[in-house]
Amino acid sequence: MAEISLDEVKKIAKLSRLKITEEEAALFSVQLSDVLKYAEKINEINTDDVPPTSHSIEMKNALRPDEIKPSFERDTIMKNAPAPEKGFYKVPKIIE
């Protein structure tokens, strides 16, 4: 069985830059040991016929398919430009 000692908890806390009290270290030692015991229990399950998965449910592409559609006319769009120039939007210069 995997047990996490008090010294290991203190070492982990130091590496994680966490300041913990002696009482917290004792509590974490018990809790982390329980987590490892549970993980060992899960490892007992036979998963030989279970295929590896990256998601618990089947994922499908949520995007719509690309379809070629007519675009807006340039003259119609340029009517919205405050200062069009030669068929393009004219914007302030931001890089010197």
Secondary structure, 3 states (H helix, E strand, C coil): CCCCCHHHHHHHHHHCCCCCCHHHHHHHHHHHHHHHHHHHHHHCCCCCCCCCCCCCCCCCCCCCCCCCCCCCCHHHHHCCCCCEECCEECCCCCCC
